[in-house]
Amino acid sequence: MSYDEGLSQMAALCSVSEHCESEIREKLLKAAVSDDDARRIIERLTADGYLDSARYCRAFSRDKLRFSHWGRLKIQQALRAKGLPGDDIREALVALDEELGDDYAAILRNTLEQKNRTLRDTDDYVRRGKLIRFAASRGFTMDEILDALD
């Protein structure tokens, strides 16, 4: 794939939905674009406003909380795995707190209630342990989990 083809395809992709640099780089490498052309395409997309790591972090964190019911820790881990700057990740999580406020705790409570309905254990101790492990696997902190369970 040539530079122009790669640029137009990635610009079209980025105009439809948010993507980060690592996702675009992976797509370009799969399309057999040279490393030099991939670097130039990413620089151009960033300069033209198609790629913005701060905007991507905010959109990713908002979507993962609302639709996948992930906690801050799992969101942060996923963003770090994508190689995004730590400052952008922190700003996105702060913006998430400001935007949602008490909705964050409500999402955790609703998630725990849904999980609780699927558990068959009658022993409260076992059920509570399973709920704690489930919420922890979703990226919520122990303090948040215990507050939601009490």
C-alpha positions as CSV (number, residue, x, y, z in Angstrom):
1,M,0.0,0.0,0.0
2,S,1.3,3.4,-0.9
3,Y,1.6,6.4,1.4
4,D,-1.4,8.2,-0.2
5,E,-3.6,5.1,0.0
6,G,-2.7,4.5,3.6
7,L,-3.3,8.1,4.5
8,S,-6.7,8.2,2.9
9,Q,-7.8,4.9,4.4
10,M,-6.6,5.8,7.9
11,A,-8.1,9.3,7.7
12,A,-11.4,7.7,6.7
13,L,-11.2,5.3,9.6
14,C,-10.3,8.0,12.1
15,S,-13.1,10.2,10.9
16,V,-15.7,7.5,11.7
17,S,-14.4,6.6,15.2
18,E,-11.7,7.4,17.7
19,H,-8.4,5.5,17.3
20,C,-5.0,5.7,19.0
21,E,-1.6,5.8,17.4
22,S,-0.8,2.1,18.3
23,E,-4.1,0.9,16.6
24,I,-3.3,2.9,13.5
25,R,0.3,1.7,13.4
26,E,-0.9,-1.9,13.7
27,K,-3.4,-1.5,10.9
28,L,-0.7,0.0,8.7
29,L,1.8,-2.7,9.4
30,K,-0.9,-5.4,8.6
31,A,-1.4,-3.5,5.3
32,A,2.3,-3.9,4.5
33,V,3.0,-0.1,4.7
34,S,6.7,0.6,5.2
35,D,7.8,1.8,8.6
36,D,8.8,5.2,7.2
37,D,5.5,5.7,5.5
38,A,3.6,4.5,8.6
39,R,5.5,7.1,10.7
40,R,4.7,9.9,8.1
41,I,1.0,8.9,8.0
42,I,0.7,9.0,11.8
43,E,2.4,12.4,11.9
44,R,0.1,13.7,9.3
45,L,-3.0,12.3,11.0
46,T,-1.9,13.9,14.3
47,A,-1.2,17.2,12.6
48,D,-4.6,17.2,10.9
49,G,-6.4,16.4,14.1
50,Y,-7.5,12.9,13.2
51,L,-5.4,11.4,16.0
52,D,-5.4,12.9,19.5
53,S,-4.3,10.8,22.4
54,A,-6.1,12.9,25.1
55,R,-9.4,12.8,23.1
56,Y,-9.0,9.1,22.6
57,C,-8.3,8.5,26.3
58,R,-11.5,10.4,27.3
59,A,-13.7,8.6,24.8
60,F,-12.2,5.1,25.7
61,S,-12.6,5.6,29.4
62,R,-16.2,6.9,29.1
63,D,-17.2,4.1,26.8
64,K,-15.6,1.3,28.8
65,L,-17.3,2.5,32.0
66,R,-20.7,3.1,30.5
67,F,-20.9,0.1,28.2
68,S,-18.5,-2.5,29.6
69,H,-18.8,-1.5,33.2
70,W,-15.1,-1.4,33.8
71,G,-13.6,0.4,36.8
72,R,-10.8,3.0,36.9
73,L,-8.0,0.5,37.4
74,K,-8.9,-1.7,34.4
75,I,-9.5,1.3,32.2
76,Q,-6.1,2.7,33.2
77,Q,-4.4,-0.6,32.6
78,A,-5.9,-0.9,29.1
79,L,-4.9,2.6,28.2
80,R,-1.3,2.0,29.4
81,A,-1.2,-1.2,27.3
82,K,-2.0,0.9,24.3
83,G,1.1,3.0,25.0
84,L,-0.7,6.2,25.7
85,P,0.9,9.1,27.7
86,G,0.3,8.9,31.5
87,D,-0.8,12.5,31.6
88,D,-3.5,11.9,29.1
89,I,-4.7,8.8,31.0
90,R,-4.8,10.7,34.3
91,E,-6.7,13.6,32.7
92,A,-9.2,11.2,31.2
93,L,-9.9,9.6,34.6
94,V,-10.3,12.9,36.3
95,A,-12.7,14.0,33.5
96,L,-14.6,10.8,34.0
97,D,-15.0,11.5,37.7
98,E,-16.2,15.1,37.0
99,E,-18.6,13.9,34.3
100,L,-20.1,11.0,36.1
101,G,-20.0,12.0,39.8
102,D,-22.2,9.6,41.7
103,D,-23.0,7.6,38.6
104,Y,-19.7,5.7,39.0
105,A,-20.9,4.2,42.2
106,A,-24.3,3.5,40.8
107,I,-22.8,1.6,37.8
108,L,-20.8,-0.5,40.3
109,R,-23.9,-1.2,42.4
110,N,-26.0,-2.2,39.3
111,T,-23.2,-4.4,38.1
112,L,-23.0,-6.2,41.4
113,E,-26.8,-6.6,41.6
114,Q,-26.8,-8.2,38.2
115,K,-24.0,-10.5,39.1
116,N,-25.7,-11.3,42.4
117,R,-28.8,-12.5,40.6
118,T,-26.7,-15.1,38.7
119,L,-25.1,-16.6,41.8
120,R,-26.6,-19.8,43.2
121,D,-24.8,-19.9,46.5
122,T,-27.0,-19.5,49.6
123,D,-24.1,-18.8,51.9
124,D,-23.7,-15.0,52.3
125,Y,-19.9,-15.3,53.0
126,V,-19.3,-17.3,49.7
127,R,-21.6,-15.0,47.7
128,R,-19.9,-11.9,49.1
129,G,-16.4,-13.3,48.2
130,K,-17.5,-14.0,44.6
131,L,-19.0,-10.5,44.2
132,I,-15.7,-8.9,45.5
133,R,-13.6,-11.0,43.1
134,F,-15.9,-10.2,40.2
135,A,-15.8,-6.4,40.9
136,A,-12.1,-6.5,41.4
137,S,-11.7,-8.3,38.0
138,R,-13.7,-5.4,36.5
139,G,-11.1,-2.9,37.8
140,F,-12.9,-1.4,40.8
141,T,-10.9,-0.8,44.0
142,M,-11.5,-2.6,47.2
143,D,-12.8,0.5,48.9
144,E,-15.3,1.1,46.1
145,I,-16.5,-2.5,46.2
146,L,-17.0,-2.6,50.0
147,D,-18.9,0.7,49.9
148,A,-21.2,-0.7,47.2
149,L,-21.8,-4.0,49.1
150,D,-22.6,-2.3,52.4
